[in-house]
Amino acid sequence: GEEHAEQVLDMIDRESDNSDSLEGFVLTHSIAGGTGSGMGSYLLEALNDHFPKKIVQTYSVFPNWDESQSDVVVQPYNSILTLKRLTLNADAVVVLDNTALNRIATDKLRINNPSVDHLNSLVATIMAASTTTLRYPGFMNNDLIGILAHLIPTPRCHFLMTGYTPLVFEDAHASAGVRKTTVLDVMRRLTQPKNIMVSANTRDQGCYISMLNILQGNDINPKDIHKALQRIRERHNIPFIPWGPASIQVALARKSPYVESRHKVSGFMLANHTSIAELFDRLLGQYDKIRSRNAFLDNYRKEPMFEDSLDEFDYARATVQNLVDEYRACERPDYASFIPGGPATAPPTPTTVGTY
């Protein structure tokens, strides 16, 4: 990675200079290693340094939490180091959890052995839906700041989960289970755990910090949206933080004229929910298991970043632990008095692109 870093940054500088109105950057990567954890982290820090006033948003694929299905033995190390950079250097992180993607493909779409192409199709669907209002501009949410501003009330809690309905694969014989696609049905399904692409318990634990629903359809009546919001509020089944407004933002977008769809209305949810801390807790547990034995650290010690000590691992772990603590604090009315602690604020070791 380091040998290509200068070339990549030159390309970014050249493209940004040719941009009429540069708003920010979108980075797609995995945090587990091999597809953008090391180089991705380096680019995150470089973009933050070179363009401090521009938004940096990422689509970050989190690893499969079943250890028997992981093919990267140092996955917890790579993940903890990358997650520190995502916490400190990204403005918004859209979390795509491989465990949840596999579950949706197996249970909802009834694909027995989901391939990489199937999972990539789910990711592509999410990415396309999340940028719909940017590509088909309307009166609201037609820029990155407009989309992210109300979703992220505090800087560190910027990890977002997604949901989409109805999901359809051309070669899948499932998807027939979805019959109705009225505005109310779509908005109800978006908050159901089985449609959320993060393996966290949003029904019984935590609460929503913020939520944005993007409804796609060419003939959506705004009155239907108002009625759907009223019905959802009357049921009181979507818990929100006690210290902020309990509002569901809704944006309308037209369907692409180039893509055929059998449904009149489809919905995409982008939400900030405190239960996402479950993912980080799981990661900390896996990290602590192998770090307590100092296993598989030889390759890291060969890198300049870790030559003198392994303190960077400790700073990264403390940063992630502080992130978990802050998400937990968001669930309490006294969140305003929360003060992050731990040694995560210690000066970071200069970063080089290494094995992770």
MOPE-V295288 format. One record per backbone hydrogen bond with DSSP energy under -0.5 kcal/mol. CO is the residue of the C=O (numbers start at 1). NH is the residue of the N-H. Records with the same first field share a line. If there is no record, write none. Layout:
# MOPE-V295288
CO = NH, NH
This chain:
# MOPE-V295288
1 = 4, 5
2 = 5, 6
4 = 8
5 = 9
6 = 10
7 = 11
8 = 12
9 = 13
10 = 14
11 = 15
12 = 16
13 = 17
14 = 18
16 = 19
23 = 55
25 = 57
27 = 29, 59
29 = 61
35 = 30
37 = 41
38 = 42
39 = 43
40 = 44
41 = 45
42 = 46
43 = 47
44 = 48
45 = 49
46 = 50
47 = 51
51 = 54
55 = 25, 57
56 = 91, 92
57 = 27
58 = 60, 94
59 = 29, 61
60 = 62, 96
61 = 31
62 = 98
65 = 67
66 = 69
67 = 70
71 = 73
72 = 75
74 = 78
75 = 79
76 = 80
77 = 81
78 = 82
79 = 83
80 = 84
81 = 85
82 = 86
83 = 87
84 = 88
85 = 89
86 = 90
92 = 58
93 = 95, 160
94 = 60
95 = 97
96 = 62, 98
97 = 101
98 = 102
99 = 103
100 = 104
101 = 105
102 = 106
103 = 107, 108
104 = 108, 109
105 = 111
108 = 175
109 = 174
110 = 112
111 = 114
115 = 119
116 = 120
117 = 121
118 = 122
119 = 123
120 = 124
121 = 125
122 = 126
123 = 127
124 = 128
125 = 129
126 = 130
127 = 131
129 = 132
131 = 134, 135
132 = 136
143 = 147
144 = 148
145 = 149
148 = 152
151 = 153
156 = 158
158 = 93, 160
160 = 95
161 = 271
162 = 197
163 = 269
165 = 267
169 = 172
174 = 176
175 = 178
177 = 179
182 = 186
183 = 187
184 = 188
185 = 189
186 = 190
187 = 191
188 = 191
189 = 192
192 = 195
193 = 196
195 = 164
196 = 198
197 = 97
198 = 200
200 = 202
201 = 205
207 = 274
208 = 241
210 = 272
211 = 249
212 = 214, 270
213 = 215, 251
214 = 216, 268
215 = 217, 253
216 = 266
220 = 222
221 = 224, 225
222 = 226
223 = 227
224 = 228
225 = 229
226 = 230
227 = 231
228 = 232
229 = 233
230 = 234
231 = 235
232 = 236, 237
233 = 236
237 = 239
239 = 208
241 = 244
245 = 247
247 = 211, 249
249 = 213
251 = 215
253 = 217
256 = 259
258 = 260
266 = 216
267 = 165
268 = 214
269 = 163
270 = 212
271 = 161, 273
272 = 209, 210
273 = 276
274 = 277
275 = 278
276 = 279, 280
277 = 281
278 = 282
279 = 283
280 = 284
281 = 285
282 = 286
283 = 287
284 = 288
285 = 289
286 = 290
287 = 291
288 = 292
290 = 295
291 = 294
294 = 297
297 = 301
298 = 302
300 = 303
303 = 306, 307
304 = 307
310 = 313, 314
311 = 315
312 = 316
313 = 317
314 = 318
315 = 319
316 = 320
317 = 321
318 = 322
319 = 323
320 = 324
321 = 325
322 = 326
323 = 327
324 = 328
325 = 329
326 = 330
328 = 331
329 = 332
332 = 335
334 = 337
335 = 338
342 = 345
343 = 346
352 = 354
